[in-house]
């Protein structure tokens, strides 16, 4: 029973760490998205992706 408890505790710690990584990744993607949206509204276009 002690081994099961230790495994569950390890899983909980790993789940918490993964949750923090997801929060950081979400924040980073949100910042990138905000940057590109603000640049597009200023008239910038990624010329490498679009033919004008």
N, C-alpha and C positions, 0 to 999 in steps of 0.2 A: 504494500500500500504506500510505503514511503517513496518507492521509486516512481509510482504513478504521480504522486504529489510533486516530486521534483521535476518530472517531465512537464507537467502542466504549468508549473511555475516558470520553467525555461521557455515554454511556448508563449506564455503571457509576456515575458520580457521581450522575446523576439517580436511578438505582435506589436508591442508598444514602440519598439525601435522602427519597425516597418511603417507604422502609423506616422511617426515623426518624419521619416524620409518622404512619405507621400505628401505630408503638409509642406515640406520644403520644396518639393518638385512642383506642387500646385502653385505655390507662391512665385516660383521662378517662371513658370509658364504664364502666369497671370501678368507678371511684369513685362515679359517679352511681347505678349499679346497687346498690352496697353501701349508699348512703344511703337509697334507697327501700326496700330490703329491711329495713334496721334500723328505719326508721320504720313500716313495715307490721307488724313484729313487736311494736312498742310500742302498736299499736291505731290508728294513724293510717290514714285512708283518703282517697284523693283524691276529695273530694265532687264535684268538677267532672266526673268521669268516671263516677261511680256514683250511682244513685238509691237512697236508703235509706228 
